[in-house]
Amino acid sequence: MRGMDYASTRNFQARGRQEILIPDDVANNSAAFASLEAAGTMTSVGLSYLLHRSGHHKLERRLSIGHIGVTGFGVVRNYSLESRHKVPVEHP
């Protein structure tokens, strides 16, 4: 899901939209943005691991489901945004 989030954000930026949740210097830098996505994944996996080790299995599942759900919602939203570029109309 985080990979899809990266791709969908790049897609809507290419269509003239602007990222509002993270600073432009991160969103417009491929390495920084990929690092942010990797950090989000590692944080989710790390928290799930800690919850698993401490016996909180329901919370572990809920955290994973919540992370996947929120990221999936963002992906769908990114792809559903209209382009800001004006599409030229060709006349026959």
Salt bridges, closest charged atoms under 4 A:
GLU37 OE1 - ARG2 NE 2.70
GLU60 OE1 - HIS52 ND1 3.12
GLU60 OE1 - HIS57 ND1 3.41
